[in-house]
Structure formats: structure tokens, C-alpha cells
Amino acid sequence: MREIVAAFVAVGSAATAALRQCCQFGPGETEYELLTMDVLSSPTTLHPSNLTIGRIVGSGAFSTVFKATLENRQVALKCQNAEAHAYRERDLLKQLHHPNLSRFLGSCEYVNSMGTKELWLVTEYMAGGDLSNALTTLSWTQCIQVALDSANALHYLHENHVVHRDIKSSNILLSADNRARICDFGFAREIVRESGNGSRKRSMTLCGTDAYMAPEIYFEEEYDERVDIFSLGVVLIELICRRKVHKRNFLMRTPANHFVIDVEAFRQAVPAGCPSSFVCLAEMCVAANPDDRPSALEIVEWLQDLKRDLDSNPASDVDTVCSEDAFSTYLSFESSAPPQYEGILLMRPSESTSLWREMRISMRDSALTIVDDSTNSQDTLALADCSTIPEAKDRHWLIDGKDCAWECQAKSLVERELWVAFLNHGIQVAMTPRQDIASSIGSENDDASDEVHQWLSSLGLSHYFGDFKAKGFSSLDFLRETGLEEDDFCFLGIESTDDQAKLSHAVSVLREN
């Protein structure tokens, strides 16, 4: 056996790789130290003779990875041809230092007997293997920790102007205690900022792994580090659904669907017990439009919140999933008109240990109604009794009412700004004395000679006059032009079907004349 190994070593590491693959050394068999690698040029830190090469643990189109031993320490040895991309990877590994990135230990060059120069990269060996082989074994808490570790690594990379371009579950390595590190920087590149305005200089190279590639790469459009966010979103989907994308026709992406993730098919595959906040985050990350994806830092903050929730409620199950319209609204922003808008927020009672749940929010007539569909319960707060919400630089805020308070979190800082603006406007209007409201709207609202007032009075509906004027239905010509549809009745706060029928008929008559 020793002579066979020596013969293979003589023709270089490619043959050695083949030998290792064929022999499949068992745990009790001897692995022979390869000492005949004496053709070495430009050594850096290591020498091939210091390495004892073991079994193959991974292989790709451009490299083979072995489990090896260096000075009685288990390491991963990546062997590849000494080409430009390999040196770029080595140089990046030298620069990058983060607990959630593969730890670089050294490198060396080797020229085999065929005259082919190879670059060997040595990194820390991760006993837990790669994430793609652990999807079915992790608890929700472990899944979220893996996601958080990966997001922390991406935040570090992006802060240092590096885009990885090949984030996937097989490039996320796990330690024995399931902590994650991102590896394989063969496609990674530094992003050069444009001088002057600090904007991104975008790459147009087509690269990556098809199941994880962002749509803009498929379409050969300009792109930046947000392609990593999309790829991480696919990994989150795999963590949630406990299966690999593109395997057995799961979430196949094709030109017919513009290479986007079928969100509805994803939701149908979400198992019971998955935190809804985790599902929402995954959907945001795989948004087709890069502008709709969160930054790596926002993902970190989101997962930190979710991890705290699960740590304080380890036995809780949350079997709801994210609604398609997490934030849909219609509103009037007249300075003194009672605002009306509605949407969905992640909320929980203040100072409670319960998990975040999706709540339906409806604001109308200076009251805020919070509905929890999972428990068929609701709470109504008078906006006049609520405190103004201060500005902040995170996604959380508190709705503090007279008898109760609710913690809220938005999906992004932009969404938080919108919600807080709407809520503060409603609180401000609700706190304004009614006589001031009437005064600010203007005396014309009470003018019986107003044509809209007269028209409503003829229908016995003059009590809607203030709403019509405040929300822009200020003339009969406008009503003739636009008519009144179902959405308009919602906007005006007209819930009576009889009144809606009267108004619909009256507007039809107006439009005929």
C-alpha cells in the first residue's frame, strides 16, 4: 500500500485526490504522510510536507477539499490550480477576520511532476460539516442562530466592501455545536466605490450557483452586494422548509417565472411551529427588486430580536405565516381630517414574554383597533389617550394608551417611519378639540348653501358632509367625474349598505344629467 501511495504522490495532488476517493480510508486505517512534495516555489506560511492529507470532504469544478492534519491539528485543505481566482481568494482570506468566516491558517504553492502549479489553502476544519447536510436536524433556535451567524458574516463582508457571490447552504460550515461560518471565497470580489458620491460600482459577471442566484445575475444586469442577501434568503427558506431548493422540483426558478421565488409555494411548505417573523424575513430577502431587500445589518437586528423571543419562550409554537400585504393602507392626510388606514404589524402586549404575533390594525374615527385573528380577540384604543411616538433609529416602537400598551415592530426602518407618521398624525388629530377641528376645516363645511351639502341633505345624509369635504369630494362636478365605488365608501367611512345604495343611485343620476 505504501508503494502505491508513493507512486500516486509522484504524479501530483490530482492523482492523490483520485486515490483518496477510490480508497475511501476507514477510520481505523493508516493515512500516509505525503513527504515527496519537494518542488515548492514561493512558500508563504506552510510547507506541504507539514500536512498529512486525509479523505476528501468536498469537491467542485475548480478545487478539491481534503480533511488534513497540520501539527496535530485537524484542518481543511483546498487544492486548486494556481490561477488568478485562487490568488484573489487567498488574498481576501488574509484580509478577512471574523468569527463567522472560515478561519485562514496559511497557504503554499506546489508544482507537481506534471509541471502544473497548484495553490493550497489551509483553513480551520469544521466538525459539523456543511449546512446542506444538517437541514433536517436543527431545532428552530439552532436554525435562527445559524441564520444570525451567517448574517453577521455578511454584514462584516459588506462593511468591508466585499460581495461573496456564492452564498449557499453547502458554503456554510457548522462547528460541533452548530455555530456557522461562511466559506469558499472563490467568487468573492471587492466592491470599488465610485469616487465623489460613494455609490456602488457594480459587477456584471455571471457567477454563482443557479438555485441561489439573484434574478439580476440571471438577467446579466448590474448588481451589487444585495445579491448576497437574496442568496441568504434562499438559505433561510431551506432552513425553514428543511429541504433544499431546486431538489425534487422544490421552488424551481425558470425564465417563465423570471427566476423569482414562488412565495405562495414557499408558504405552503412552511411547517407548523415556524416563527412567522422568520418567514417574513425570508420573503423580504428574496424580493425580486434589490431595493426591497433588507441590508445585512437589518437582518442581524431582526434575527437578534427573534432569538431573544425564542430564548424566553423555548416551548412556544407560532404557526402563523406572513401575510402577503404586510403593510397596505389608504389614508387622508388633510391637516385636521380624522385619518383612516389599516394594515398588519407584528405586535405583542408591552412588558409581556409572549412571542410577536401578526395583528390587523384599523384606524378610523380617532380609534385604533388591534385584532388578533389567531385568538379571535381585539383591543380598541382611543388615539386621544395615546402618547406621541418619538423618532428612533430601530424598527421598534410603543403604542402607549391609557389602559394598555403595545410593542410594535416593522419589517424595515422605512416601514417604521411610515407607520409612526400615520399613528402620530392620528394621535394629533384625535387630541385636537372638536371645535378646533370644525374651525380648521373651515366655515364652508357648515354652509347650507354648499352644493354638496344641499345634495346630501336631499338624500337625508347631510351628516356625511364633513367627511365628503375633508376627503376631497368637494363638488358635484367631481362626483360626476369620479363616481362613488366601494373603495370610496370605505375611505369615507360609510358602512351602512342602505346609505351606500342611496349614494350610488344618486351619483348615477348626477352622471346621467
RAQUI-V759680 format. One record per helix or strand of 2 or more residues. SS is the DSSP state (hx for helix, st for strand). FROM is the first residue (numbers start at 1). TO is the last residue. If there is no record, write none. Layout:
SS|FROM|TO, SS|FROM|TO
//
This chain:
hx|2|10, hx|13|23, hx|48|50, st|51|59, st|63|70, st|73|81, hx|84|95, st|104|111, st|117|124, hx|131|133, hx|140|159, st|162|163, hx|169|171, st|172|174, st|180|182, st|189|190, hx|215|218, hx|226|241, hx|255|257, hx|263|268, hx|276|285, hx|290|292, hx|296|312, st|341|349, st|357|364, st|367|372, st|377|382, hx|383|385, st|396|400, st|405|409, hx|413|431, hx|434|441, hx|443|446, hx|451|458, hx|462|470, hx|476|482, hx|486|492, hx|497|512
//
